[in-house]
């Protein structure tokens, strides 16, 4: 029997809500998630939906390379390869996440195809049970490969991102965990489309697609072509479709913020192209519909969603739009500002008009 199950003997009980997390609140906490997570109350979070660094040295950013190796070394794991350090780092933050999750709570974390195996192992080594791997397929990605004579390259064009789905141990049976904490099972009914049970694959159109006509190689068209003849009304894309975030979607709510360089494809600027600008320059913004679907699937109505790597606040906006509470942790002050603006914008129409507050905790070095 698990520790949580042993502790549950006796009269049924409800998990405590997190300190400083009133039912209507949205909190943004500035700082390193490895430090800030330790300040949150145990067993206070209903679900975690997050898009952490992938450990691939994205655009040579410190947070996706050096910072990860430093965190692993600080935990006593030095002289590791980058991938080994990434796995250790994932175990560290997942262990902190497990501590604050209610029994039976779910965690969904995005990963890169190159390092996903390390992410899943780190999450599992932290004591969470890996329940599934979700796949978000899209066609808008651009190859980051260098090109060599003879048409040679070192990488393929990215077209999907895996998402690990894990769960903290139950408090007794699934039925008992649901009764005591409201967690333990996915909210499948709220994620059905035309009666279909939710699937573990989500796809998006090719950017070259037009209304009523898909571009060659579009994953939506490929999926729909698998439908049996005479059953096109049941085309898979009707149940799985979700495109990448558009420029207008990433900037909505940020109208009062300054424009900054949006450096998504640095190799393109070597050809003399002028870099794009956006009020939300975060390089890995996820689409609202995808994050709303995950929030709705994992978190019970009115529950608390945690994102320990909140970025520009997409998970937070998704949470308030779905009537959930939210706590986000972000290291960069500039992204905290953007996240606050985006969440406040979407909170206007959210149930209960949740308050957006910022609580910088400071960073220990």
ZATIPA-538735 format. One line per field, with one value per residue (C-alpha): chain; y, z, x; residue in one letter. Coordinates in steps of 0.5 Angstrom, whole numbers, padded with zeros to 4 digits. Example, Ala and Ser with C-alpha at 12.3 -4.5 7.8 and 13.67 -1.06 7.14 Angstrom:
residues 2
cadena: (A/A)
north: (-0009/-0002)
up: (0016/0014)
east: (0025/0027)
residuo: (a/s)
***
This chain:
residues 365
cadena: (A/A/A/A/A/A/A/A/A/A/A/A/A/A/A/A/A/A/A/A/A/A/A/A/A/A/A/A/A/A/A/A/A/A/A/A/A/A/A/A/A/A/A/A/A/A/A/A/A/A/A/A/A/A/A/A/A/A/A/A/A/A/A/A/A/A/A/A/A/A/A/A/A/A/A/A/A/A/A/A/A/A/A/A/A/A/A/A/A/A/A/A/A/A/A/A/A/A/A/A/A/A/A/A/A/A/A/A/A/A/A/A/A/A/A/A/A/A/A/A/A/A/A/A/A/A/A/A/A/A/A/A/A/A/A/A/A/A/A/A/A/A/A/A/A/A/A/A/A/A/A/A/A/A/A/A/A/A/A/A/A/A/A/A/A/A/A/A/A/A/A/A/A/A/A/A/A/A/A/A/A/A/A/A/A/A/A/A/A/A/A/A/A/A/A/A/A/A/A/A/A/A/A/A/A/A/A/A/A/A/A/A/A/A/A/A/A/A/A/A/A/A/A/A/A/A/A/A/A/A/A/A/A/A/A/A/A/A/A/A/A/A/A/A/A/A/A/A/A/A/A/A/A/A/A/A/A/A/A/A/A/A/A/A/A/A/A/A/A/A/A/A/A/A/A/A/A/A/A/A/A/A/A/A/A/A/A/A/A/A/A/A/A/A/A/A/A/A/A/A/A/A/A/A/A/A/A/A/A/A/A/A/A/A/A/A/A/A/A/A/A/A/A/A/A/A/A/A/A/A/A/A/A/A/A/A/A/A/A/A/A/A/A/A/A/A/A/A/A/A/A/A/A/A/A/A/A/A/A/A/A/A/A/A/A)
north: (0000/0007/0012/0016/0010/0009/0016/0016/0010/0013/0018/0021/0027/0033/0035/0042/0048/0051/0057/0063/0060/0063/0060/0065/0067/0067/0067/0069/0067/0070/0065/0059/0053/0048/0054/0056/0049/0048/0054/0051/0047/0039/0036/0042/0042/0038/0038/0040/0042/0045/0046/0046/0047/0041/0040/0041/0048/0052/0058/0057/0060/0059/0056/0050/0048/0051/0052/0045/0042/0047/0045/0037/0039/0043/0036/0032/0030/0033/0030/0028/0029/0034/0029/0025/0032/0034/0027/0029/0036/0033/0028/0034/0038/0032/0030/0037/0037/0030/0033/0039/0034/0031/0024/0022/0028/0028/0032/0033/0036/0037/0035/0034/0028/0028/0028/0026/0019/0023/0027/0021/0017/0023/0024/0016/0016/0022/0017/0019/0013/0014/0013/0015/0019/0024/0027/0034/0033/0040/0042/0049/0047/0049/0045/0047/0043/0046/0044/0041/0039/0034/0036/0033/0035/0033/0034/0033/0038/0038/0036/0033/0034/0028/0030/0025/0024/0022/0021/0021/0015/0014/0015/0008/0006/0010/0011/0013/0018/0021/0022/0024/0029/0030/0027/0020/0020/0024/0028/0025/0027/0034/0033/0029/0031/0029/0023/0021/0019/0023/0021/0021/0025/0032/0035/0041/0044/0045/0053/0052/0050/0054/0053/0047/0045/0042/0043/0036/0033/0036/0031/0033/0031/0025/0023/0024/0020/0014/0014/0009/0010/0013/0015/0021/0025/0021/0024/0024/0031/0033/0030/0032/0038/0044/0049/0052/0059/0065/0071/0075/0069/0070/0078/0078/0082/0085/0091/0096/0092/0094/0090/0086/0081/0075/0070/0064/0062/0065/0062/0065/0072/0070/0071/0078/0078/0083/0079/0079/0083/0081/0084/0077/0074/0068/0063/0057/0059/0053/0054/0056/0051/0045/0048/0049/0042/0039/0043/0041/0034/0033/0038/0038/0044/0049/0046/0049/0048/0049/0051/0051/0054/0059/0062/0067/0065/0060/0055/0060/0064/0057/0055/0062/0060/0054/0056/0053/0057/0058/0058/0060/0060/0064/0065/0071/0078/0080/0074/0075/0081/0078/0073/0077/0081/0075/0072/0079/0079/0073/0073/0078/0073/0068/0065/0069/0074/0071/0076/0076/0078/0078/0075/0075/0071/0073/0068/0064/0064)
up: (0000/-0002/0003/0001/0002/0009/0011/0008/0013/0017/0016/0008/0008/0003/0001/0004/-0001/-0002/0002/-0001/-0006/-0005/-0010/-0015/-0015/-0020/-0018/-0022/-0018/-0020/-0019/-0020/-0020/-0017/-0011/-0011/-0011/-0005/-0002/-0004/0001/0000/-0003/-0006/-0013/-0017/-0024/-0027/-0034/-0037/-0042/-0039/-0043/-0047/-0046/-0053/-0052/-0056/-0059/-0055/-0049/-0042/-0039/-0044/-0043/-0038/-0033/-0033/-0032/-0026/-0023/-0024/-0021/-0015/-0013/-0013/-0021/-0024/-0030/-0034/-0041/-0043/-0044/-0037/-0034/-0037/-0034/-0027/-0027/-0030/-0024/-0019/-0021/-0022/-0015/-0013/-0017/-0014/-0007/-0008/-0012/-0009/-0009/-0016/-0019/-0026/-0030/-0037/-0039/-0047/-0049/-0055/-0059/-0058/-0051/-0049/-0046/-0041/-0039/-0038/-0034/-0030/-0029/-0027/-0023/-0018/-0017/-0021/-0026/-0033/-0036/-0043/-0049/-0052/-0059/-0062/-0069/-0074/-0080/-0079/-0076/-0080/-0080/-0076/-0080/-0083/-0090/-0094/-0101/-0105/-0101/-0094/-0088/-0080/-0078/-0080/-0080/-0073/-0074/-0067/-0060/-0055/-0048/-0042/-0038/-0031/-0025/-0017/-0013/-0011/-0004/-0004/-0010/-0016/-0013/-0006/-0009/-0013/-0007/-0003/-0007/-0014/-0017/-0020/-0027/-0033/-0035/-0041/-0042/-0042/-0048/-0052/-0059/-0062/-0057/-0059/-0053/-0053/-0056/-0055/-0061/-0063/-0070/-0074/-0081/-0086/-0086/-0094/-0093/-0096/-0094/-0097/-0100/-0096/-0098/-0100/-0094/-0089/-0083/-0083/-0090/-0088/-0082/-0086/-0092/-0087/-0086/-0089/-0096/-0094/-0087/-0089/-0084/-0079/-0081/-0075/-0076/-0073/-0067/-0066/-0070/-0066/-0070/-0067/-0064/-0069/-0068/-0066/-0061/-0058/-0058/-0055/-0049/-0050/-0053/-0048/-0048/-0053/-0059/-0058/-0063/-0065/-0066/-0068/-0074/-0073/-0079/-0083/-0081/-0084/-0091/-0089/-0087/-0082/-0076/-0074/-0068/-0063/-0056/-0054/-0056/-0052/-0057/-0055/-0054/-0055/-0058/-0053/-0055/-0054/-0047/-0045/-0048/-0043/-0037/-0038/-0039/-0033/-0027/-0024/-0025/-0020/-0018/-0018/-0024/-0023/-0029/-0026/-0032/-0034/-0040/-0043/-0039/-0044/-0039/-0034/-0039/-0041/-0034/-0032/-0039/-0036/-0030/-0026/-0021/-0023/-0020/-0025/-0023/-0028/-0028/-0033/-0030/-0038/-0039/-0032/-0035/-0041/-0037/-0033/-0039/-0043/-0037/-0035/-0042/-0042/-0034/-0036/-0039/-0034/-0029/-0023/-0026/-0022/-0019/-0022/-0017/-0018/-0012/-0013/-0008/-0010/-0012/-0008/-0011)
east: (0000/0003/0004/-0002/-0006/-0004/-0005/-0012/-0015/-0020/-0026/-0026/-0022/-0021/-0014/-0012/-0012/-0005/-0003/-0005/-0009/-0016/-0021/-0021/-0014/-0009/-0002/0005/0011/0018/0024/0027/0022/0027/0027/0019/0016/0019/0015/0008/0004/0004/-0002/-0005/-0005/-0010/-0006/0000/0000/0007/0012/0019/0026/0027/0035/0037/0040/0035/0038/0044/0039/0042/0036/0036/0043/0048/0043/0040/0047/0049/0042/0044/0051/0048/0045/0051/0051/0057/0061/0054/0053/0048/0042/0044/0044/0037/0034/0037/0034/0027/0027/0029/0023/0018/0020/0018/0012/0010/0010/0005/0000/-0006/-0006/-0008/-0007/-0004/0002/0002/0009/0011/0018/0023/0023/0031/0030/0023/0026/0030/0024/0019/0025/0026/0018/0018/0024/0021/0015/0010/0007/0007/0000/0001/0004/0000/0003/0001/0003/0003/0007/0009/0016/0022/0028/0034/0039/0045/0046/0052/0054/0050/0044/0046/0043/0044/0036/0029/0024/0020/0013/0011/0012/0011/0007/0008/0002/0003/0000/0001/0000/-0008/-0010/-0014/-0018/-0019/-0026/-0024/-0019/-0024/-0029/-0023/-0020/-0023/-0017/-0015/-0019/-0019/-0025/-0026/-0033/-0032/-0027/-0031/-0033/-0039/-0039/-0032/-0028/-0022/-0015/-0008/-0006/-0008/-0006/-0006/-0006/0000/0001/0000/-0007/-0013/-0020/-0023/-0016/-0010/-0003/0001/0004/-0001/-0002/-0010/-0011/-0006/-0011/-0017/-0015/-0015/-0022/-0026/-0030/-0037/-0035/-0032/-0036/-0032/-0026/-0021/-0019/-0026/-0024/-0016/-0015/-0011/-0006/0000/-0001/-0002/0002/-0005/-0006/0001/0000/-0007/-0008/-0001/-0003/0000/0007/0013/0015/0021/0025/0021/0027/0024/0028/0035/0038/0033/0037/0043/0040/0039/0032/0029/0027/0020/0017/0012/0009/0010/0017/0017/0020/0015/0008/0003/-0004/-0010/-0014/-0009/-0008/-0015/-0016/-0011/-0013/-0020/-0018/-0013/-0016/-0023/-0028/-0025/-0019/-0012/-0007/0000/0005/0012/0015/0010/0013/0008/0002/-0002/-0003/-0006/-0010/-0013/-0014/-0018/-0022/-0024/-0026/-0020/-0015/-0008/-0001/0005/0012/0017/0024/0024/0021/0020/0015/0012/0010/0007/0004/0000/-0002/-0005/-0008/-0012/-0014/-0017/-0020/-0025/-0030/-0028/-0032/-0031/-0027/-0020/-0015/-0008/-0003/0005/0009/0016/0020/0027/0032/0037/0044)
residuo: (x/x/x/x/x/x/x/x/x/x/x/x/x/x/x/x/x/x/x/x/x/x/x/x/x/x/x/x/x/x/x/x/x/x/x/x/x/x/x/x/x/x/x/x/x/x/x/x/x/x/x/x/x/x/x/x/x/x/x/x/x/x/x/x/x/x/x/x/x/x/x/x/x/x/x/x/x/x/x/x/x/x/x/x/x/x/x/x/x/x/x/x/x/x/x/x/x/x/x/x/x/x/x/x/x/x/x/x/x/x/x/x/x/x/x/x/x/x/x/x/x/x/x/x/x/x/x/x/x/x/x/x/x/x/x/x/x/x/x/x/x/x/x/x/x/x/x/x/x/x/x/x/x/x/x/x/x/x/x/x/x/x/x/x/x/x/x/x/x/x/x/x/x/x/x/x/x/x/x/x/x/x/x/x/x/x/x/x/x/x/x/x/x/x/x/x/x/x/x/x/x/x/x/x/x/x/x/x/x/x/x/x/x/x/x/x/x/x/x/x/x/x/x/x/x/x/x/x/x/x/x/x/x/x/x/x/x/x/x/x/x/x/x/x/x/x/x/x/x/x/x/x/x/x/x/x/x/x/x/x/x/x/x/x/x/x/x/x/x/x/x/x/x/x/x/x/x/x/x/x/x/x/x/x/x/x/x/x/x/x/x/x/x/x/x/x/x/x/x/x/x/x/x/x/x/x/x/x/x/x/x/x/x/x/x/x/x/x/x/x/x/x/x/x/x/x/x/x/x/x/x/x/x/x/x/x/x/x/x/x/x/x/x/x/x/x/x/x/x/x/x/x/x/x/x/x/x/x/x/x/x/x/x/x/x)
***
